[in-house]
Amino acid sequence: MDQNKIEQEIENLIKLINYHNWRYYVLQDPEISDQEYDSLLNKLKELEKKSGIIKPYSPTQRITYSLSKEFKKEKHLSPVLSIDSVYNINELQNYFKSVFKNLSIKSQNLDILCELKFDGISLSITYQKTENKFIIEKALTRGDGEYGEDLTNNAKTIKNIPLVIYIPEKLSKELKNVQKIQIKGEVVLYKKDLEIINQQRKKEGLPPFTNTRNAASGSIRQLDPSVTAKRNLKFFAYELKLFDNQEIIIKEKLSELFEILQTFQFTVSPNYKKTSIQNYQNLSNLQEYYNQIQKQKDNLEFDIDGVIFKIDNLHYQKILGNTMKNYKWAIAYKFHTNIYITKLIDVTFEVGRTGIITPVAILEPIEIEGVTVKNSSLHNFEYIKSKDIKIGDFVEIIRAGKVIPEIVKPIKELRTNQEIEIKEPEKCPSCNSNLTKQGPLLICNNPKCPEKIIAKII
């Protein structure tokens, strides 16, 4: 068989395997058995090995077995901004009052796209056009909105992110001049996978992740992509932008672009809904959607912290524009979380089985949902610095996932200037050995450390 025929067979196999990946990971409706799938993948590997033809978007290239020293900052194709939040119907009405005013409309139907607000990590993925397909080029975190960290190799390990998008015939004319596309979405971790990861971390003497969001963030930002690959992350796409030298508009509605995302074989919000409102006073259908999702949220496979309402008309979106940080054509209607306040009275340090030192906040005892909470993990010193937590602070606490108490933030307005900085220990609190630092972690390397030995037994 000549090289051209081999290359065509490889291309056909990639297309077929990607189709079955979509059936399995996106639709959750496989057409073939695992054995049949493995047979196709093995055939592709064999052809690639014999011919030396390996496409960068081949399913065999999802995991790059190379370590990164750091994540470089790259510029987004277009800004990746946040969405402002409201917490009650009055605030929601005020938001839509300003929308109607800025659009100079009074009593005509305003189409709204309703989505889940995933509690995960934002990711922006760029694809470059090559012949009749788009090939994954770059995946960046939100960062400051203009620049984000390049996590491309890690993103490629997420099985429901397509490495290549074949342009369907029905879209070929509309996409003729498009050279790049930008997909924005959220990386999430399912609740069941958090349990599996935390069980493994416990065995390794590592502190558990407090919630799925922290776990998703820690998993997507691994310097070793093979670690990310084991975490079973998922990606939900919610925005599509098209570019030549500048942005190209091919549709009038956000919901129409949503349909293209599905045609491109991306997973989208499973509970999204299109509705409309006539004025800002009557938002009963939006409140009904919020109430419905709030009732369902504990039964979802992933965590959400609210719902999002987006203006469906893309021309209206352009008129509304954005601030330096937020899109003005969308609003998050967030669920209430019970927040409790207590005082952080001290910090102790625990030694895990692998020698990792974990700072633990000692709290004035407080009753939270029937449980007396006396302490909360502070994880590491980068966490303490990022939250600016001090001994003597009054702090806000929630029970993350209704299980683990977590400090949200200190209440700086209540500070008396008597608060004490939390200092990194230089010696192990158990054996008094010198500690070493690895990234954000402090580690005791003494194999005879009493607490390490006890932790291994437990």
N, C-alpha and C positions, 0 to 999 in steps of 0.2 A: 504494500500500500504506500503510495507516494505521500510526501509531507502535506500537500494541500488537502488530501482526503482525510489524513489523520487529524489535521487541524480542524476540519469541518466536523469530524466525529466527536472530537473533544468539545467543540462549541455546542453540538447537539446534546451531549451528555450534561454539560453545565446547565443548559437551559432546562433539561428534563429534571435534574436533581433540584434546581432552584424551584421548579414548579411543585415538586413533592415537599420541599421545605416549607413552602407557603401553605400547602394543604395541611401540614402537620403543625407548624408553629403559629400560624396566623389564624387559619380557619378551624384548627383542631379537629380536622375531619380527614385523616389520611386515607389514601386510595390503595396504598400498597403496604405490605408487611415490613417490619424492621429488617428482616433477612433480605427481602427484595431490594430495599433501599441500600443496605450495605453492599450488595452485589453491584449495584450501579456505581457506588462510590469507589469500590475496589477496582472496577473496570477503568474508571477515570484515572485513578492513581497509576495503574499499570500503563495506560497509554501515555501519560505525562512522563513517566520514568523512561519508557522506551524511546520516546520522540524528543524529549527535552523541551517540549512545548508546554509551558506553564503560564496560564493566563493569571494576571494579578487578581481577578475577580472569581477565580475558581473556588468552589467550596472547600478544596484542599488547602486553601491559603487563609482560612479564617484565623488560625492561631499562628502568630509569629514567635518563634522560640528565641527571642533575644530580649535582654534587659535594657530598659531605658535608665539613664542617669537622672533625668529630670523631664518634665513636660514643658515644651517650648510654647511661648505665647504666639498666637497667629491671629490675623485680622479676620473678622467675620465678613462674609459676602454682603450681608446687610445686617444692621444692628439687631441684637437679640435682647429685647427689653423685658421688663417685668409687668405685672398687672396689679393695679391697686385693689384694695380689699374693702368690703363692707361686712357688717355683722348683724344687721337687722333690716327690716323692710323699710323703715324711714330713711336710712342711709342709702338703700337701693333706689328709692323713689327720688332722692336728691340727685343721685348720679344720673338717672334717666331724664330728670328735669333739665339738667345741663346739656345732655345729649340732644334733646328736642330743641332746646334754645339754640345751640351751636349749629344745628342742621336747618334751622328756620322752618321747622315743620310743626304742625299743631295736632292734627287729628287724622293722620293717614297711617296705614299699617307699616310698622317698622319690624322687619324680619330679624329674628334673634336666633342664633345657634347656641344651644345649651350643651355643655360638656361637663365631664368630671374634672375636678382639680386634683390631679395626681400628686401624691406626696413623695416626690422623687427628685431627680437631678436633671436639669435642662441640658439638652444636647442639640447642637446644630450641625447637620451633615450636608456636605457639598458633594455633588456628583458632576463629573465632566462628560460631555457628549463625545462619543466616538462612533462614527458610522450610525448604526440604527439602535444604539443603546447608550445609557448613562452609566459610568463606572464610578464607584465610590472614590473620592479624592481626599476628603478631610472631615474629621469629626471633632468639634470644639465644644468645650463647656461654655456657659453663658459668660463667665468672667465679669468684666465691667460693662458688658453690652457691646463694646467695640472690638475688644480682644478677648480671646478665651484660650484655655490650655488645650493643646493638641493631644487628643486621646484616640487618634485614628486606629492604632493597632488594637487597643482594648475594645473599641466599639465594634470592630470587625468580628470579635468573638461572640457578639450577641446574635443568637441564631435567627431572630425575626427581623434583623436589619439586612436588607438585600445588599449584596456586594455589587450587583449589576442589575439595572432596570432596562428591560427590553421594551422599546417603544411600540405599543400596540398600533395596529393599522388605523384604527378609528381616531387616533390622536396624532398621526404622522403629519398631517397638514398644519394643525394648530401648533405643533412643536417644531416645525421646520426650522425656524430661526433661533430656537432656544439652544444655547451652548452650555449653560450650567443651570442646575437646579439646587435649591436650598430647602432642606427638610428640617423643620424644627419640631422637637418633641421632648418626651420625658423618659428617662431611664428609671425603672422601678424594680423592686424586689418583692416577690410574692411572700405572703406571711409564712407559708409552710416552709419556704426556703430559708427564711430568717431563723426558724427553729433548728433546721439542719445545720446551718452555719454556726449558730451559737453553741450547739452541742459539741461540734468539733473544736471550737475555740476553748470551751471549758476543758476538754481533754488535753489541749495544748497549753493550759494555764494562762490563757489570754482572757481579758475582760469581755463579756458579751456586748454586742451592739445593742443599744437601748431601743432602737426602732428600725423599721425597714428603710427609712430615708438615710439614716446614718450608715447603714449597711450598704445601701446602693452607692452612696458617695465613696465609702472606703473601698468598695469592690471595683468601681469603674476607674479609680485613680491608682490602681496597682502598677508599679514599675515593671512587673512581670505579667504580660498578657495571659500567660497560661493560668495564673491565679484567677484573673477575671473570668476566664472561660469556665471555670468550675463553679462560679457563683450563680449561674442560671438567671442572669438578668434579662429583663424584657424592655422593649422600646415601644412607646405609644406615640405615633406621629399626629400632630395637630395643625401644622401650617406648611404650606408649599409656596415657594417663590421661584419665578422663572427669569432667566437673565440671558441677554446677548451681551452688548457692551453696557447696557443698563437694564433695569427691570422691565420685563415684558408682561403686559396684562392680556390674558386670553379669555378670561371669564369675568362675569359681572358679580358673582356671588362667592362668598367663602365656602358655602356648602357644596358648590360645584367643584372647587379645588379639593374639598374633602373626598369627593367621589373619585377624583384622579388619584389621590393618595391610595385609595383602596385598589384602584386599577393597577397601580404600581406595586401592589402586594405588600403594603405596609399595614400594620395593626393600628387601628384608630380607637378612640374612646367607645367602649361597648354600649354605653347608654346615651349616646348623643341624640339630640332631638332638635328639630327646627320648629319654631313657633313664631308668633308675632304679637306685638302690643300696639295699641292705638294712642295711648297717652301715658304719662308717667304716674298718674294717680292709680290706675288699675293695672296692677302687676300680678294678678291672682294666678295666672298660668305659670309665671316664673316662680312664685312662692310654692305652687303645687309641685313643680319639678324639684325644687330644693327639698321640700318635705318628703317626697317620694324617695329621693336618693339618700337622705339622712336616715330613713328607716332601713334602707338596704345596705348601708355602708359596712356594717359589721360582718355581713355575709359575703362581701366581695373578697376576691382572692388577694387583693392588694389594698394598701392604705390610701385613702383620700382625705383631704381636709376641707372640702367644700365643693362648690360647683362654679362654673364660669359661664358668663353670658357674653356673647360676642355679637357685634353688629354684622349682619350677613352681607350687606351691600358694600362692595369694595370701594366704590366711589365715595360713599359716606365715611368709610374708614379713613380715606385720604383726607377728607375735609376735617375730620376730628383730630387726626395726627397723633402726636405723642409728646410727652414731656421728655426731659433728659433721661428719666429712668423708666417711665411707664407708658404703655399704649393707652390712648384715651378712648379707643373703640371697644374696649373689653373691660369687664369688672368681675372680680372674684367675690362670691357670696360665701363666706367661710362659716364652718360649723363652730359652735361655741365649745371651748375646752375648759373644764373646771380648773381654775388656777388657784393655788393655795400659797399663803405667805408664811414663812417662818424665818428664824434667824440661824445663820451659819456660825456656830460657836467655836469650832476648831477643825483642824484637818489632820488626819492620820495617814500613814502609808502602809499599804499591804504588799506583801511579796508573793507573787504567783509561782507556780511550779517551774516555769522557765526563767524565773528571776526578774520578771518585769515588775517594776514598782508602780502601783496604782494609788494616786491620791484619793482619799475618801473624805467627803464633807461630813462632819458631825453636826447634826441639826438639833435645834430645840424640838422635842417630840411633837408631832402634829398628826391628827387623825385625818386620813384621806381615804374616802370610800370604804370605811370599815376597817382600815389597816393603819396601825400606828407606824409612822415613818420616822426613823431616827438618824438615818444616814443616806447618802447618795454618792455614787461614783462621780469623780471629777475627771476620769479617763487618763489624761496626761497634761503636761504643763502648757502645751500649745492650746488645748481646750480652755484651760484656766485663763491664759492670756487673752484669747479671743473674746471670752465673755467678761473679762476684767472683774473676776470674782475675788473678794477679799474676806479674811476672817473678821467677823463682826457685822458683815452685810446682812440686811434683810433680803431674802431671795424669793423669787416666784418659782413654785414647783408644780409639775404635773406628773401624773402616772402614765408614762409612755406606753402605749399599747395596753393600758389598764393593768400593767404589771410592774414595771420598773420605775421607781421614782427618779425624776430627772429635773435638774435645775435649769430653768429657762433663762433667767438673767438676774443680776442683782438690781435692787431698787435704789439707784444712785441718789434719788431725791431724799432718801432717808439717812444718808451718810452723815456722820458727826465729826469726821476727820480723826476718829479714834480707831478706824479700821486698820487691819494689819495685812501687808502683802504676804502672799503665800510663796515661800521660798523653796527652791529645789533642794532636796537633801543631797549632801555629798557622800554620806555613808549609808550603808544598808541599815534599816531600822531593826533588823533581826540579828545580823552577825557583825555589823560595824565595818564590813569590807568597803573599799572604794567602789563607787558606782561608775559605770560607763554609760555614754549616751549614744543611742542609735536613732537618728531622726528625732521624733517627738518623745521617744521612750527612754526611761532610765532603767538600767539593768544591773542586777547583782550577778556576777559570774562565779561566785564562790560555790563549788559543788557541795560543800558541807553546811551551807546556810540552813539553820533549823527550820525556818518557815517554808523554804523551798521543799525540803524533805517531807514536812507534814502535808503540804499542798499536793505533793505527788501521791501520797498515801490516800488522802481524801478523794 
